Amino acid sequence: MSYFGKYDTPADLLVDENLSAGEKIELLESWRDDKEAYMRAAGEGMQGPS
């Protein structure tokens, strides 16, 4: 989760001029996958940090 703690929103990541388009895509896909995993876990009764 190299985006975690550095960007508050995906939009913040998109405006980072230090990242290439490929890096942005990779980070956004990772963000999406992490969010989906969190939602799956929450749906199964697992709770993350509060």
Secondary structure, 3 states (H helix, E strand, C coil): CCCCCCCCCHHHHHCCCCCCHHHHHHHHHHHHHHHHHHHHHHHCCCCCCC
